[in-house]
């Protein structure tokens, strides 16, 4: 899987949100996109998802232009967005049912993904019976059961408390290591971006431009001690310098 973002611009009326964005992502990368509020990082995610179209430029996935939504790209938002009247299994299977997948196959798929995310035994629970972290696990499972080429994540842990957020970061990395799907993860948290990613992209203030695009060369597992690593500190210093302007 190969993503090419070429000379991408996005304007809303007189406001330019993104300007001349050019990036290339390889299959299996965990790309964290960092930027201050209003820099256009969520707009970039929406463009990748096909939820909005570029004003100029193109997005190619495996050589095919993408400007509309598709099953090859699935988005996980900050709020889990689960349907409260459906149980966990039915929430996970919702997208598959829209695709016409038969009930037995859907149930096998949801059972397998529940095992993968460590929520065996919660299939019949309603969302309100789950913690915030568990709800977000189900939202991730609902995305992954579609077997997308790219998982697009828009600050999915932003509404969680610090302890739950840390545990969800560990969970997501473990899941990515198992499945090796491509992840594009939007965040405004510098430490989160460095802890999670294999690659760091930092956008400038609006209009968003690529101010930094660099690999994150930290060994895994990344622990609290990783924050004292020279490479971690260098990346953090470079990112802070960009975000402070």
C-alpha angles and dihedrals in degrees: 000000000000128000121197120188107189126193093325121190128176125186131179106200107302093346120094109208099176129020128195098335112181120173139147124208126192126213115277096021121138102215118188116199112203129190145135123266113291096017094120101254094130089046088055090052091049090051091052089049093049091240090126132016129239120255086215136357132034146263117215125188112191088342095307120115113239121199101138132057119275141174089251089072124048127182129217112196132203091261115057091229095202119168105252094208092056126074122235096270093048091049091052092046096047097097092044090053090054088054090054097248109161120252097250092052091046091052092050090049094050092046091052094048092046088056090048093053093044098247101119108152096032099085094110097042121111119233093252089061092061132079120247092259092049091049090054090049088056090049089053090047090051088055097044095048086068088063095227123188089225130032110205115199123191107199090306094176097042095104095048127097117255097260095047090044091055093049091048091052089054090046093050094050090049090050092048091050089054098045103026094207118158112263128194106191123190118207142151092205112099096199092049091051093052096041094052109035140080087201134028125213117184120193123208123234115285124337085050115228129169102265095167134015114173142143118255104229101190123130119244139268090054112205136178087277090061088075088071094052113117092233091050091050092047093051091046092050092049093047093047091052090056095044093049092063 
